[in-house]
Amino acid sequence: MKTRVLIIGSGPAGFTAAIYAARANLFPIMVEGGPPNLPGGQLMITTDVENYPGFEVGIEGAVLMEHMRKQALRVGTEIIAENVVRTDLSQRPFRAWTDEGSEIVCDTMIIATGASAKWLGLPEEAMLYGKGVSACATCDGFFFRGKDVIVVGGGDTAMEEATFLTNMANSVTVIHRRDQLRASAIMQKRAFDDPKISFVWGSEIVRIHGGEEGKVTHVTVRNVKTSATSVLPTHGIFVAIGHTPNTKIFAGQVSTNDEGYILTQPGTPKTSVPGVFAAGDVQDLVYKQAITAAASGCMAAIDAERFLKDEAAA
């Protein structure tokens, strides 16, 4: 099959790009993903979203993504429930192959494959996600006003999360496997100077406990040197040990940073390959919000349309 615009990924960035591209009569094809991947991105496992404009009383993440999907379909997007497993960006037209054997030829490509949060690997994480377990303080901190929370990690992200949470939480306990932080000096100082933040050093969470209401109540913490365990009551756990961009299928074909995030030209979704654009968390090292992902998806679709117009006029 062939299309003028191929969109890979189906989070807020991908769906917004699809809506704009379809309204520009580019008849986009979106490969939204399928098992074992999660179509719709990280919002599909987010319960309440209260910071996305237009929803006065909030909306469930999965419901928000279903609205976006239906809108993309209504304006003319073709959606394929498969996974892209290989791409060729070496020449135009570009090509992509899926796990179901489909080959898609495209004049432009919008990469919106997102990033996946790194987790502790505990079985309780999945069961209690959205019920006290989170990977985004900016997204979920509001629900922990006046409560005691834990942040796991020792880098800049963890210190940013901890400092942000002090604006609403009663207390923030940082649990870190090492005896010192990896965060930058300024981020360490902010955390150390904040009276609401305390530290549990050389330790790791080995179990997350939920009460009768199905919400986090406490954790079991183990000292990595002595193996001694202790119990720490908490209302929420924010895992801040980083994200992994979903860019393996583009490795060596488009410029990325050392962590694998796609590099785009400042203020644009343009990648190192003309005609290939990146939107959302796959290229966002700073904000990582649904609304900013949607905005970059809009930019990618508009730039793809302009790229095709300029090419036709040349």
JOBELNOR-V148615 format. One record per residue. RES is the residue in one letter. SS is DSSP state (~ for helix, > for strand, _ for the rest). PSI is psi in whole degrees, -180 to 180 (none if undefined). D_LAST is the distance of its C-alpha to the last C-alpha in Angstrom with 2 decimals. Layout:
RES&SS&PSI&D_LAST + RES&SS&PSI&D_LAST
//
This chain:
M&_&158&25.75 + K&>&146&22.03 + T&>&158&20.26 + R&>&-31&16.99 + V&>&120&19.04 + L&>&128&22.20 + I&>&124&24.63 + I&>&113&27.46 + G&_&149&30.46 + S&_&35&32.16 + G&_&-164&33.58 + P&~&-37&32.73 + A&~&-47&29.34 + G&~&-45&28.42 + F&~&-39&29.76 + T&~&-42&28.16 + A&~&-41&24.72 + A&~&-43&25.51 + I&~&-46&26.65 + Y&~&-42&23.59 + A&~&-40&21.19 + A&~&-41&23.38 + R&~&-19&23.57 + A&_&11&19.78 + N&_&38&20.19 + L&_&-4&18.68 + F&_&61&22.04 + P&_&153&22.62 + I&>&131&25.20 + M&>&128&27.55 + V&>&106&29.94 + E&_&-10&32.67 + G&_&163&35.17 + G&_&177&38.63 + P&_&136&42.01 + P&_&-1&42.79 + N&_&166&39.92 + L&_&103&40.12 + P&_&137&37.48 + G&_&-10&36.96 + G&~&-165&37.34 + Q&~&-22&40.19 + L&~&-18&40.85 + M&~&-20&42.31 + I&~&23&45.33 + T&_&127&45.61 + T&_&-75&48.33 + D&>&128&48.00 + V&>&112&44.83 + E&_&2&45.85 + N&_&16&43.03 + Y&_&119&40.16 + P&_&145&39.79 + G&_&-7&40.85 + F&_&95&43.86 + E&_&-40&46.96 + V&_&17&49.34 + G&_&173&46.95 + I&>&147&45.70 + E&>&143&46.09 + G&~&-45&43.14 + A&~&-35&43.04 + V&~&-42&43.24 + L&~&-43&40.35 + M&~&-33&38.17 + E&~&-37&39.34 + H&~&-46&38.29 + M&~&-42&34.78 + R&~&-46&34.69 + K&~&-37&35.89 + Q&~&-42&33.38 + A&~&-41&30.47 + L&~&-42&31.93 + R&~&-35&32.54 + V&_&-1&28.95 + G&_&15&27.75 + T&_&137&27.42 + E&>&124&28.70 + I&>&129&31.01 + I&>&124&32.35 + A&_&64&35.59 + E&_&174&35.09 + N&_&132&34.49 + V&>&127&31.57 + V&>&-14&33.31 + R&>&144&30.59 + T&>&157&26.87 + D&>&107&24.53 + L&_&15&21.68 + S&_&-23&21.44 + Q&_&158&18.36 + R&_&145&15.98 + P&_&151&16.89 + F&>&162&19.65 + R&>&149&23.17 + A&>&144&26.28 + W&>&143&29.81 + T&>&170&32.63 + D&_&-11&36.37 + E&_&8&36.84 + G&_&5&34.87 + S&_&142&31.68 + E&>&127&28.39 + I&>&126&25.26 + V&>&133&21.76 + C&>&149&19.02 + D&>&-35&15.30 + T&>&159&16.41 + M&>&138&19.95 + I&>&117&22.13 + I&>&116&25.31 + A&_&47&28.19 + T&_&-6&31.15 + G&_&-167&33.27 + A&>&148&36.21 + S&>&131&39.79 + A&>&142&42.77 + K&_&138&45.28 + W&_&172&48.71 + L&_&-19&52.28 + G&_&17&52.74 + L&_&141&55.67 + P&~&-27&56.23 + E&~&-20&57.00 + E&~&-48&53.53 + A&~&-40&52.00 + M&~&-31&55.00 + L&~&11&55.05 + Y&>&130&51.35 + G&_&-1&50.96 + K&_&29&54.77 + G&_&-16&55.15 + V&>&130&52.77 + S&>&162&49.32 + A&_&17&46.57 + C&_&103&45.27 + A&~&-37&47.56 + T&~&-36&45.02 + C&~&-43&44.74 + D&~&-4&48.43 + G&~&-32&50.50 + F&~&-32&51.31 + F&~&-2&53.51 + F&~&30&55.78 + R&_&128&57.03 + G&_&13&60.50 + K&_&170&60.51 + D&>&130&60.81 + V&>&165&57.83 + I&>&141&56.94 + V&>&131&53.84 + V&>&124&53.46 + G&_&168&51.76 + G&_&9&51.97 + G&_&-172&48.47 + D&~&-41&46.46 + T&~&-44&45.38 + A&~&-41&49.03 + M&~&-36&50.15 + E&~&-44&47.41 + E&~&-46&48.52 + A&~&-46&52.17 + T&~&-42&51.75 + F&~&-42&49.74 + L&~&-23&52.39 + T&_&-17&55.15 + N&_&-18&53.86 + M&_&-34&55.24 + A&_&157&57.32 + N&_&-41&60.99 + S&>&154&60.61 + V&>&122&58.09 + T&>&123&59.31 + V&>&124&57.02 + I&>&124&57.92 + H&_&138&56.70 + R&_&-26&57.64 + R&_&177&58.00 + D&_&-1&60.39 + Q&_&157&57.70 + L&_&156&54.27 + R&_&-5&50.97 + A&_&161&49.36 + S&_&159&48.47 + A&~&-42&51.38 + I&~&-37&50.33 + M&~&-36&49.88 + Q&~&-45&53.25 + K&~&-43&54.95 + R&~&-42&53.68 + A&~&-45&55.00 + F&~&-32&58.30 + D&~&-12&58.91 + D&_&119&58.45 + P&_&-17&61.89 + K&_&-13&60.47 + I&>&128&59.05 + S&>&167&61.38 + F&>&142&60.81 + V&>&108&62.16 + W&_&157&61.64 + G&_&38&61.64 + S&>&163&61.45 + E&>&151&59.42 + I&>&128&59.53 + V&>&-14&60.98 + R&>&140&61.39 + I&>&130&60.17 + H&>&139&62.76 + G&>&146&62.30 + G&_&-167&65.03 + E&_&-29&66.19 + E&_&0&63.35 + G&_&23&60.82 + K&_&156&59.67 + V&>&135&59.88 + T&>&-35&63.33 + H&>&170&63.74 + V&>&154&62.67 + T&>&126&64.55 + V&>&136&63.73 + R&>&134&64.75 + N&>&126&65.29 + V&_&-18&63.43 + K&_&-43&66.27 + T&_&-15&69.40 + S&_&6&68.11 + A&_&141&70.06 + T&>&155&68.67 + S&>&163&68.81 + V&>&134&67.76 + L&>&113&65.56 + P&>&145&65.32 + T&_&157&61.90 + H&_&-21&59.94 + G&>&150&56.50 + I&>&123&54.78 + F&>&111&51.37 + V&>&115&50.06 + A&_&60&47.91 + I&_&17&47.50 + G&_&174&43.72 + H&>&158&40.82 + T&>&116&39.01 + P&>&142&35.24 + N&_&77&34.38 + T&_&13&31.93 + K&~&-37&33.74 + I&~&-8&31.31 + F&~&5&28.49 + A&_&131&30.72 + G&_&0&29.26 + Q&_&-23&25.71 + V&_&147&24.75 + S&_&134&26.40 + T&>&166&29.59 + N&_&-175&32.58 + D&_&-24&36.01 + E&_&-7&36.89 + G&_&-1&33.89 + Y&_&139&32.00 + I&>&132&28.22 + L&_&131&26.94 + T&_&156&24.18 + Q&_&138&22.68 + P&_&128&25.16 + G&_&7&24.81 + T&_&166&22.00 + P&_&12&22.03 + K&>&130&19.42 + T&_&-172&21.04 + S&_&-11&20.77 + V&_&115&18.50 + P&_&130&14.87 + G&_&-6&14.78 + V&>&128&18.56 + F&>&153&20.37 + A&>&138&24.13 + A&_&150&26.33 + G&~&-159&30.07 + D&~&-17&32.91 + V&~&-19&31.09 + Q&_&7&29.60 + D&_&111&32.10 + L&_&-5&34.95 + V&_&-56&36.38 + Y&_&-52&36.60 + K&_&48&36.60 + Q&_&154&37.14 + A&~&-40&36.11 + I&~&-37&34.78 + T&~&-32&32.60 + A&~&-44&31.34 + A&~&-42&30.43 + A&~&-43&28.64 + S&~&-29&26.52 + G&~&-41&25.75 + C&~&-47&24.47 + M&~&-42&22.25 + A&~&-42&20.90 + A&~&-42&20.05 + I&~&-42&18.33 + D&~&-35&16.25 + A&~&-42&15.45 + E&~&-45&14.37 + R&~&-38&12.12 + F&~&-45&10.65 + L&~&-38&9.97 + K&~&-45&8.63 + D&~&-38&6.14 + E&~&-41&5.21 + A&~&-32&5.56 + A&~&-15&3.79 + A&_&none&0.00
//
